[in-house]
Amino acid sequence: MSAASMWAVGICVAMGMTGAIGNALLADRL
């Protein structure tokens, strides 16, 4: 696995986690 693909996977995971946290906060407000 190249460094570039590892970096891309890391970004995908980070975006998925922030998206899940954002959805939880949004559900809390509604």
Backbone bond lengths (Angstrom), bond angles and torsions (degrees), N, CA, C in turn:
res aa  C-N    CA-C-N  psi(-1)  N-CA   C-N-CA  omega(-1)  CA-C   N-CA-C  phi
1 M - - - 1.471 - - 1.528 108.28 -
2 S 1.306 115.82 127.35 1.468 119.22 -177.89 1.521 111.18 -80.49
3 A 1.327 116.16 162.71 1.461 120.53 -179.36 1.528 110.56 -62.43
4 A 1.335 116.68 -36.77 1.463 119.96 -178.35 1.529 110.77 -64.13
5 S 1.330 117.30 -41.92 1.463 118.60 -179.38 1.522 110.67 -70.54
6 M 1.333 117.47 -34.27 1.465 120.05 177.67 1.528 109.37 -64.54
7 W 1.338 115.72 -40.33 1.472 121.37 179.95 1.530 109.34 -63.86
8 A 1.343 116.88 -42.02 1.469 121.04 -179.96 1.529 110.08 -64.80
9 V 1.328 117.23 -41.64 1.469 120.47 179.45 1.524 109.34 -64.07
10 G 1.331 116.91 -40.25 1.464 120.68 179.27 1.524 111.17 -60.66
11 I 1.328 116.39 -40.66 1.466 120.73 179.41 1.534 109.99 -66.10
12 C 1.318 116.46 -41.53 1.466 119.69 179.86 1.526 110.45 -62.11
13 V 1.331 116.23 -43.43 1.470 120.41 -179.85 1.523 109.84 -64.81
14 A 1.341 116.42 -43.60 1.466 119.62 -179.30 1.527 110.59 -63.18
15 M 1.328 117.03 -41.31 1.465 120.49 179.86 1.533 110.08 -66.62
16 G 1.314 116.65 -39.43 1.467 120.24 178.73 1.521 111.32 -63.64
17 M 1.348 116.37 -41.17 1.462 120.19 -179.05 1.524 110.53 -68.30
18 T 1.341 117.48 -44.28 1.469 119.50 -179.50 1.527 109.42 -66.17
19 G 1.324 116.98 -34.77 1.463 120.46 178.34 1.529 110.44 -65.28
20 A 1.337 116.80 -41.63 1.466 120.34 -179.96 1.525 109.98 -65.97
21 I 1.336 116.67 -41.14 1.467 120.50 179.51 1.533 109.49 -65.23
22 G 1.335 116.40 -42.38 1.462 120.30 179.25 1.520 111.11 -62.53
23 N 1.332 117.01 -40.22 1.467 120.25 179.10 1.519 110.42 -64.60
24 A 1.334 117.06 -39.45 1.470 120.97 -179.99 1.525 109.82 -64.26
25 L 1.346 116.59 -43.54 1.468 119.87 179.74 1.526 110.24 -64.93
26 L 1.340 115.74 -40.39 1.455 119.83 -179.14 1.533 109.99 -64.60
27 A 1.324 116.92 -42.29 1.466 120.82 179.53 1.528 109.61 -64.12
28 D 1.331 116.95 -35.47 1.462 120.73 178.16 1.525 110.97 -61.84
29 R 1.328 116.01 -41.67 1.469 119.44 -177.23 1.519 112.12 -71.58
30 L 1.326 117.34 -31.91 1.467 120.60 179.81 1.525 109.88 -81.61
